[in-house]
Amino acid sequence: MGKVHDRTAGGRGVKVRVPARPRTSPRSPAWRDAVVHGDALDTLRRLPAGSVHLAITSPPYNVGIPYLGYADDRHHDDYLAWLKTVWEELHRVLVPGGRFALNVAPTSIKDFHPIHHDLSTDLRRLGYIMRTEIIWYKQTMGRRTAWGSWKSPANPHIIPSWEYVLVFSKGDWRLEGNRADIDITGEEFQRFSDGHWAIPPERHRRGHPAPFPEELIARLIKYYSYRGNVVLDMFGGTGTVASVARSLGRHFVHIDASPEYCELALQRIARVPAASAVGIAAPRSVTEADALSPAR
Ligand SMILES: C[S@@+](CC[C@H](N)C(=O)[O-])C[C@H]1O[C@@H](n2cnc3c(N)ncnc32)[C@H](O)[C@@H]1O
């Protein structure tokens, strides 16, 4: 909605409605509202310090998922060491009080690693404040098959019907912002504050093995950020975080190593209706990481 201004000298005359100033200036930096084809760590190194308010991501889980162009089966310690370098760079890129919501699933039953413990330990050692963990209950128990020893205590299995969203802050619990840029309703705030979120997995996979459901991302964005903030996903896949961020009036940064997923994300973001994305630019093409600033 625009503001009403008196356009005549002396304060007399017709009042005209001037459209609200777009939040994106013509000199908007190349990384903002961009789909970046590149490696997560290399691209983060090219982003300025203190430029992102909220990061939401789900890294490759290292459980052999067949992503296009990425081998999801590193040695567990190498995998954690690699992610730690990414979290370290993210810490630099977040604003003071900036948030990081990390989605991670329990690993397979047989070769079980409590990876959410490993990740939260690493992030806290890097200086992140751990705010909470949300249980994303996926309601998938109708499809269970791996009982272990059926109806016997000999070796029964617990089937993971949930995933975690571990939530962290940089430096401060508070994120400063304008009250006018809050868009969560009282009813939503009350409902989301219960950390057990029952949300079915995404049915529309868009050729990707593990996309986020939009409802999960919309809740995180409304709960943890203000309109006009910058929301990042450095393992962005099909662009769920970027397109929901844009539809909620936030800037986005989408990074993925696969050119095919970047192209899918670009098409998806471009379909967000302009009316819901006031002031947020849709990227016109996929940007290569080395077209941003030189890596630090
Ligand atoms: C779990 S999926 C993310 C799916 C995403 N949340 C969505 O809604 O579509 C992980 C993504 O990380 C990407 N990826 C793997 N290694 C990467 C790297 N080194 N840098 C950037 N992206 C990478 C994969 O291509 C894959 O799309």
The ligand as an SDF file (V2000), in Angstrom:
LIG
                    3D

 27 29  0  0  0  0  0  0  0  0999 V2000
   18.5960  -32.0520    0.7850 C   0  0  0  0  0  0  0  0  0  0  0  0
   18.7880  -31.2870   -0.7700 S   0  0  0  0  0  0  0  0  0  0  0  0
   17.9880  -29.7420   -0.5450 C   0  0  0  0  0  0  0  0  0  0  0  0
   16.5640  -29.7330   -1.0610 C   0  0  0  0  0  0  0  0  0  0  0  0
   15.8590  -28.4060   -0.8300 C   0  0  0  0  0  0  0  0  0  0  0  0
   15.6420  -28.1800    0.5890 N   0  0  0  0  0  0  0  0  0  0  0  0
   14.5290  -28.2950   -1.5740 C   0  0  0  0  0  0  0  0  0  0  0  0
   13.5140  -27.9150   -0.9820 O   0  0  0  0  0  0  0  0  0  0  0  0
   14.4920  -28.5970   -2.7800 O   0  0  0  0  0  0  0  0  0  0  0  0
   20.4970  -30.8630   -0.8060 C   0  0  0  0  0  0  0  0  0  0  0  0
   20.9620  -30.1110   -2.0420 C   0  0  0  0  0  0  0  0  0  0  0  0
   22.3500  -29.7960   -1.8630 O   0  0  0  0  0  0  0  0  0  0  0  0
   22.9430  -29.7240   -3.1550 C   0  0  0  0  0  0  0  0  0  0  0  0
   24.4050  -29.8050   -2.9580 N   0  0  0  0  0  0  0  0  0  0  0  0
   25.1910  -30.8860   -2.7120 C   0  0  0  0  0  0  0  0  0  0  0  0
   26.4660  -30.5270   -2.5220 N   0  0  0  0  0  0  0  0  0  0  0  0
   26.5100  -29.1760   -2.6300 C   0  0  0  0  0  0  0  0  0  0  0  0
   27.5530  -28.2120   -2.5080 C   0  0  0  0  0  0  0  0  0  0  0  0
   28.8160  -28.5610   -2.2480 N   0  0  0  0  0  0  0  0  0  0  0  0
   27.2460  -26.9120   -2.6440 N   0  0  0  0  0  0  0  0  0  0  0  0
   25.9630  -26.5240   -2.9300 C   0  0  0  0  0  0  0  0  0  0  0  0
   24.9270  -27.4110   -3.0770 N   0  0  0  0  0  0  0  0  0  0  0  0
   25.2060  -28.7050   -2.9090 C   0  0  0  0  0  0  0  0  0  0  0  0
   22.3250  -30.8710   -3.9200 C   0  0  0  0  0  0  0  0  0  0  0  0
   22.3700  -30.6250   -5.3260 O   0  0  0  0  0  0  0  0  0  0  0  0
   20.8720  -30.8700   -3.3600 C   0  0  0  0  0  0  0  0  0  0  0  0
   20.0010  -30.1720   -4.2250 O   0  0  0  0  0  0  0  0  0  0  0  0
  1  2  1  0
  2  3  1  0
  2 10  1  0
  3  4  1  0
  4  5  1  0
  5  6  1  0
  5  7  1  0
  7  8  2  0
  7  9  1  0
 10 11  1  0
 11 12  1  0
 11 26  1  0
 12 13  1  0
 13 14  1  0
 13 24  1  0
 14 15  1  0
 14 23  1  0
 15 16  2  0
 16 17  1  0
 17 18  1  0
 17 23  2  0
 18 19  1  0
 18 20  2  0
 20 21  1  0
 21 22  2  0
 22 23  1  0
 24 25  1  0
 24 26  1  0
 26 27  1  0
M  CHG  2   2   1   9  -1
M  END
$$$$
